[in-house]
Amino acid sequence: MKKYLYSLIVLCSITMAFVSCGSDEVTPGPSETDMWLHPYGASSADQSLQAQFYQKNKIYLLFNDTLRKQQVATNPDGTPFYDMETIDLTYYLIGSSSYLNEAFTYEYLQTDADKQAATAFVQDQVLPCLSGDLLPFSILLVSKINQYARQYSYQSMTRTNPIVYAGYRCTAIAAEGIAGMSQEQKITARNNILKAIINNKLSSLPADAFDEFYSFTNPYYSTYQMYDAAAFFEQYPTPMDIGLLDNGVSYYRWTPTGSLIMYNIAAKSYDLQDYTNAVFTYSDAEFAAKYGQYPIVMTKFKLLKQIFAQIGVTVD
C-alpha cells in the first residue's frame, strides 16, 4: 500500500511538471502607474510642473496630499466607497508610531502662478542647500500646514503651523505668499526652512556630534558667580570673550560693573541655539563684521557650519 501511494505521488509530480513546462508564454498585466509622479487630481499644468521637477531633481513634487483614489464599492446608503492613499506624514518604515498623537491637514496653493513660484523657490533656493539624507523622497508644496499634536493620549490636540515638516517619505513645505516676496524675503524664508530642518535633525545626531563646538565654552556652562567675579571680568570683559553671542536675550546675566558684580550662564543647549540662529541669519561677511574681534566666536561659528554641511545643509 505504501509503495502504491509513493508511486502515485511520483506520477502526479511528473505529470504536473510536464503540464507546467508545456507553455513558457506569460502575458504581462498592464503596467502600474507611478502614483507619486501622476497623483490623483493633478491638473495638466500640475503634471507639467511635476514632470519637469522630477526630471531635473529626481524628487517627486506634489500639490495635494492624495496620491490615489479609486471607487471600489458603494455604501448601503448609495454613496461611493473609495480606496485611497495619501502621503501620510506620520508614516514610518516600521509603522506610524505617533499616529494617535499627531495629525495633519493642509491649505493648498490655489493658482498656477502660486504653484510655479513655490516650485521655483524650492528648486532654486532650498534644494541647492541640501544634500545626502536630507534630500527628500518627495515634496508637498502647500499654502499652510496645520499640525495637530499632543504628548499624551488624554490631552487635547493643539494646533501649530510649521513652515516645514520632514516626514519619512515626504517633506511638506508651507509656501504661502512666496510669489509676492522680494529676493531678500525669499532668502529669509529659505533660511527659516533650513533651520527647521536642522533643528528636526539635531535630536537624532550622536551625543558627541557637538563636543568640539562646546569645548571652547564648556567650563562656563551652567555656572554663576556673585560678588567675587571681578577677577573673572578682568580676563573676560564680554560674553564673547568666552565664546557666547551677544544675543540680547537674558538667558545669561553678565554684570561686570555696578553694585552687584556677577555672571550667571545657562546650559549649553542655549549656546547651540544662538549659533544655529546666527548661521541662518548672518552671511559670513556680516558675522565677521559683528564678531571678527572675538577668535573663539569666529571659530565656533565656522565649526558649526562645517557640522551642518556634514549633516547635509550648506548655507552661503
C-alpha positions in Angstrom: 0.0 0.0 0.0 2.8 2.4 0.9 4.6 1.5 -2.3 1.4 2.2 -4.3 0.9 5.6 -2.7 4.6 6.6 -3.3 4.3 5.6 -7.0 1.1 7.6 -7.3 2.7 10.7 -5.8 5.7 10.5 -8.1 3.4 10.0 -11.1 1.4 13.1 -10.2 4.6 15.1 -9.7 5.9 14.2 -13.2 2.5 14.9 -14.8 2.4 18.4 -13.2 6.0 19.1 -14.3 5.0 18.3 -17.9 1.9 20.4 -17.7 3.9 23.3 -16.2 6.6 23.1 -18.9 4.0 22.9 -21.7 4.0 26.6 -22.3 6.5 29.4 -21.5 4.2 32.1 -22.6 3.4 34.7 -20.0 1.1 37.6 -20.6 2.1 40.6 -18.6 -0.6 42.7 -17.0 -0.9 46.4 -17.5 1.9 48.5 -16.1 1.1 50.2 -12.8 1.0 54.0 -12.9 3.6 55.8 -10.7 1.2 57.5 -8.3 3.9 59.8 -7.0 4.6 61.1 -10.4 0.9 61.0 -11.5 -1.0 61.7 -8.3 -4.8 61.8 -8.1 -6.5 65.0 -9.2 -3.4 66.7 -10.7 -4.3 69.2 -13.5 -2.4 69.3 -16.8 -0.5 72.3 -15.5 0.4 70.5 -12.3 1.6 67.5 -14.3 3.8 69.6 -16.4 5.5 71.1 -13.3 5.7 67.8 -11.6 7.3 66.0 -14.6 9.9 68.8 -15.1 10.7 68.9 -11.4 11.2 65.2 -11.2 13.3 65.0 -14.4 15.7 67.7 -13.0 15.8 66.8 -9.3 14.7 63.1 -9.1 12.4 64.2 -6.3 8.6 63.9 -6.6 6.6 67.1 -6.4 3.1 67.3 -5.0 0.4 69.9 -4.5 -2.1 67.7 -2.8 -1.7 65.0 -0.2 -3.9 62.5 -2.0 -1.8 60.1 -4.2 -4.5 57.6 -5.3 -8.3 57.5 -5.1 -10.5 54.8 -6.7 -14.1 53.9 -6.1 -14.2 50.2 -5.3 -17.7 49.8 -3.9 -20.9 51.5 -2.9 -22.1 52.1 0.7 -25.5 50.9 1.8 -26.8 54.5 1.6 -25.8 54.7 -2.0 -22.6 56.9 -1.6 -19.4 55.7 -3.1 -16.8 53.9 -1.1 -13.2 54.7 -2.1 -9.8 53.0 -1.8 -7.3 55.8 -1.4 -3.7 56.5 -0.3 -2.2 59.8 1.0 1.3 60.9 1.7 0.7 60.4 5.5 3.4 62.5 7.2 3.1 60.2 10.2 4.2 57.2 8.2 7.4 55.5 9.2 9.1 52.4 7.7 8.4 50.5 10.9 4.9 51.9 11.3 3.1 55.2 12.3 4.5 55.4 15.8 2.9 58.8 16.6 -0.4 58.2 14.8 -2.6 58.7 17.8 -0.9 61.8 18.9 -0.2 63.6 15.6 -2.3 64.5 12.6 -2.0 67.0 9.6 -4.3 69.0 7.4 -3.3 71.4 4.7 -4.4 74.6 3.0 -3.5 74.2 -0.7 -2.0 76.6 -3.2 -4.8 77.7 -5.4 -3.4 79.2 -8.5 -0.9 78.0 -11.2 1.1 81.2 -10.6 1.5 80.4 -6.9 2.5 76.8 -7.6 5.0 77.9 -10.2 6.5 80.4 -7.8 6.7 77.9 -5.0 8.3 75.3 -7.2 10.9 77.7 -8.5 11.6 78.8 -4.9 12.2 75.2 -3.7 14.2 74.2 -6.7 16.4 77.3 -6.9 16.7 78.3 -3.2 16.1 75.3 -1.0 17.4 72.2 -2.7 20.8 73.6 -3.6 21.5 73.9 0.2 20.5 70.2 0.9 22.4 67.0 0.3 22.7 63.4 1.4 20.0 62.1 3.7 18.3 65.5 3.9 17.3 65.4 0.3 13.6 64.3 0.5 11.9 61.5 -1.5 9.1 63.8 -2.3 8.0 67.4 -1.5 4.4 68.6 -0.8 4.0 72.3 -1.5 1.1 73.9 0.2 0.0 77.3 1.4 -0.2 76.3 5.1 0.5 73.2 7.2 -1.8 72.5 10.2 -0.2 70.1 12.6 -2.3 68.7 15.5 -0.3 67.0 18.2 -0.4 66.0 21.9 2.2 64.5 24.1 -0.3 62.1 25.9 -3.4 60.5 24.7 -5.6 62.0 27.4 -4.6 65.6 26.3 -6.5 67.7 23.8 -4.8 68.2 20.4 -3.1 71.6 19.9 -2.5 73.1 16.5 0.7 74.7 15.2 1.6 75.8 11.7 5.2 74.7 11.0 6.8 76.1 7.8 8.3 72.7 7.1 7.7 69.1 8.3 10.1 66.3 7.2 8.3 63.0 7.2 9.8 59.6 6.2 8.7 59.7 2.6 7.6 63.3 2.1 8.7 66.8 3.3 5.8 69.3 3.4 6.7 73.0 2.9 4.4 75.9 3.6 4.9 78.3 0.7 2.2 80.9 1.4 3.0 84.3 -0.2 6.2 83.2 -2.0 5.1 84.7 -5.3 5.0 88.2 -3.8 8.2 88.0 -1.9 11.4 90.0 -2.7 14.7 88.2 -3.1 15.7 89.2 0.4 12.4 87.9 1.8 12.9 84.6 -0.1 16.4 84.2 1.5 14.9 84.7 4.9 12.1 82.2 4.2 14.7 79.7 2.9 16.9 80.1 5.9 13.9 79.6 8.2 13.1 76.3 6.4 16.7 75.1 6.6 16.9 76.0 10.3 13.7 74.0 10.9 15.1 71.0 9.1 18.4 71.2 11.1 16.5 71.5 14.4 14.5 68.4 13.5 17.7 66.6 12.7 19.6 67.5 15.9 17.9 65.1 18.2 18.9 62.1 16.0 22.7 63.0 16.0 25.2 61.2 18.1 25.7 62.6 21.6 29.3 63.6 20.7 28.5 65.4 17.5 29.0 68.9 19.1 31.7 68.1 21.5 34.3 70.2 19.7 31.9 73.1 19.4 31.1 73.0 23.1 34.7 72.5 24.2 35.6 76.2 24.0 32.9 77.4 26.4 32.4 74.1 28.3 33.9 75.2 31.6 31.4 78.0 32.0 28.0 76.4 31.1 25.5 76.3 34.0 27.8 78.3 36.3 27.4 81.5 38.2 29.4 83.8 40.4 28.4 86.6 42.7 30.5 89.4 44.3 33.8 87.6 43.7 33.6 87.8 39.9 35.8 90.9 39.5 38.9 88.9 38.5 36.9 86.9 36.0 35.7 90.0 34.3 39.2 91.4 34.1 40.1 88.4 31.9 36.7 88.2 30.1 35.1 91.6 29.9 32.3 90.4 27.5 30.4 87.2 26.9 32.0 86.9 23.5 35.4 86.5 25.2 34.4 83.0 26.3 32.5 82.2 23.1 28.9 83.3 23.9 27.0 85.5 21.5 25.6 88.9 22.2 22.0 87.8 21.6 20.1 90.4 23.6 18.3 87.6 25.4 18.5 87.3 29.2 19.2 83.5 29.4 22.5 84.6 30.9 23.3 87.5 33.2 26.6 89.4 32.6 27.2 92.3 35.0 30.8 93.3 35.1 30.1 96.7 36.8 27.8 98.2 39.4 26.9 97.3 42.9 26.4 93.6 42.1 29.3 92.2 40.0 28.1 88.7 38.8 27.6 86.3 36.0 25.0 83.5 35.5 25.4 81.4 32.4 22.8 78.9 31.2 23.1 75.4 29.9 25.0 74.7 26.7 21.8 74.0 24.6 21.1 77.7 24.6 24.5 78.4 23.2 23.9 76.0 20.3 20.5 77.6 19.7 22.1 81.0 19.5 24.8 79.9 17.0 22.2 78.0 14.9 20.1 81.1 14.7 23.3 83.1 13.7 24.2 80.6 10.9 20.8 81.2 9.3 20.7 84.9 10.0 24.1 86.2 9.0 26.3 85.8 6.0 30.0 85.1 6.7 30.8 88.7 6.0 28.1 90.0 8.2 29.0 87.7 11.1 32.7 88.7 10.8 31.8 92.4 10.8 30.0 91.9 14.1 32.2 89.3 15.9 35.5 89.3 14.0 37.5 90.6 17.0 36.5 87.5 19.1 38.5 84.5 17.9 36.5 81.9 19.9 33.2 83.1 18.5 34.6 83.0 14.9 36.0 79.5 15.4 32.7 78.2 16.8 30.7 79.8 14.0 32.8 78.2 11.3 32.9 74.9 13.1 29.1 74.8 13.4 28.7 75.5 9.7 31.0 72.6 9.0 28.9 70.3 11.2 25.8 71.4 9.4 27.4 70.7 6.0 28.3 67.2 7.1 24.7 66.7 8.1 23.6 67.9 4.7 22.8 71.6 5.0 25.0 74.2 3.4 24.3 77.9 3.8 26.0 80.6 1.8 
